[in-house]
Amino acid sequence: MYVVLAIVLALVAAASAVAKLTEQETVMEGMRTVGAEGIVRWLALAELVGAVGLIVGIWVEPIASPLRLVWCSTSSSPSARTFASATATSSRRS
């Protein structure tokens, strides 16, 4: 399910970026309305990077997963310890 969602969201982000880069009138009208016409190219770049990140994320192991486990297991909060043990249990199953 994640793969399908990632691909759909990447396509939507890429289409939005292309609309901004080609300065389609409806998009530019909205950007002028909110006062963001000066940063349209930067927004398009951010959307393209996000689209690439979604596609790359399909094949690359998450970086934050081991870090979250370490951070939660050193916390003194009972809910964090519960989350850490649940995360450790679920990672052992897979």
C-alpha positions, 0 to 999 in steps of 0.5 A: 500500500505504501508503494502505491501511495508514494507513487501517487503522491510523487506524481501529484507533487511533480505535476504541481511543480511542472505547473509552477515551472511553466507558470500556468495562469491558474497557478500564478494567479493563486501565487499572486493572491497569497503573495508568493509569486517571488518564490514560485521556483523555490516551491517547485524545487521543493516539490520536485525534491519531495517527489524524488524523496518519495520514490527513493524512499520506496527502496531505501531503508528508513534512516530515522527508524533506528534513531527513534528506537535509541531515543525512546529507549533512553527516555524516562517517559513511561509512554516513550518506554512503551513505544520503544518496547513496542517498536523493538517487538515489531521490528523483531517480528519482521 
